[in-house]
Amino acid sequence: RIKTHNFSGLHMIIGLIIGAVIGYIPFNADSSFRYSIESGNPDKIYITAKKWPRDTIRMLYAAQIFRSNQVEDKAVELARLAIKENPRSFESWKFLYNSPNINLIEKNEIFHRLKQLDPNNKALKE
């Protein structure tokens, strides 16, 4: 006699519910961020850019919004947070490197980090 597994529809429903919950979390963070951008409220943009689960692209997008509105301190803070979340993010390091608020010593350290992340980048000439 061959044994068969009794796979009921209940297992599928449980899997669907778990998958929906897991997928909803990042979807909710992104839609909240999109809504905050549409509102134009800088406080909401800042808060939702840092919302969990944190996303480097979302934080850098918000940092660029703050930079274009001459709010460099929040732009730098978000770039640093993006680096903390993803230390291998070339774009985050590059954003920080291009900040006017970064001193020369830190700029040199960031430059060397950029070269480590992308050693074949010909745009990174010393």
N, C-alpha and C positions, 0 to 999 in steps of 0.2 A: 504494500500500500504506500502511495506517495503522499508525503505531507505537504500541505499547501498552507500558505499564510493567509489568515483572515484579515484582509485589508479593507476596512470599512470606510464609508464616506466620512465618518467622524474624524479619522486621521487626516483626511484632506482638509476638512473644515478647520481643524486645529492648526495645521500648517499654513493655511491661508490667513488665518487671524494673526499668527506670529509674524508672518511675512509682511502683512499690512502694517502692523505696529512698528516693525523695524524700518520699513520704507517711509512711514509717515514722519518720523523724527527729522531726517534731513530735509524732506520736502517742506515741512512746517518752518524750519529755520530759513530756508531759501525764500519761501513766500512771504514770511515776515520781513525779511530784508528788502525784498522787492517793494512791498507796501510802504516801508519806511522811506525808501528813495522817492517814491511817488508823492509821499506827504511833504517832502522837503524839510522835515524836522531834523536838524543835526543831532539832537540828543537821541532820537529814535534810531537814526542811521548808525550812530556809534554803538548803541546798546545791541542792536540786532546784528551788527557786524561781528560782535564777540559772542553771539549766541551759540550754545552747544547744539549740535556738534560743530566745533570750529572748523572753518574752511579757509585755507590760505587765499584762494581766489576771492572769496567774499571780503575778507579783511583788506586785501590789497585794493580792491575796487573802492571800498569805503575810504581807504587811505588816499587814493587818488582824488576822490571827491573833496576830502578835506584840504588836500594840497592845492587844488584848483580854486578853492575858496579862501586861500591864505590862512588856514588853520593848521600850521605845520606841526605844532606840538601833538595834536591828535593823530595826524598822519604818521608821524614817527612812532608814536606809541602803538598804533595798529600794525605798522611794519615790524616792529620789534616782537609783538605778540605773534605775528605770522611766522617769524623766524623761530620763536620759541616752540611753536606747534610743529613746524617743519624746517629744521635746520639745514636741509639740503635744497631749499627753495631758492634757486638762482634769482628769480624775479624779486623775491622779498629782499634779498641782500642788495640787489641792484637798486631797488627803490630806496633803500636806506642810504646807499652810497651817494645817490643823487640829491639827498636832502641838504638844504643850505644850513641846517642846524648842526651838522655833524662836524666835529673838529678834525683837524688834519691827522692827528694820531689815529683816531678811530677810522677815518677814511682809508688810511693805509692798511689797517688791519682788515677792513672790509674788502679792500681791493685784493689782498692776498687770499682771502676766503673765496672770492669770486674766481680767482685763478685756480684754486684747488677744486672748485666745483666744476669748472669747465676749462681744463688746461689747454685745449686746442682752439680756444676762442681767439681769433686774430684781432678782434676789437679790443681785447684787453692787453694793450701794449704798455710796457713800463716806461 
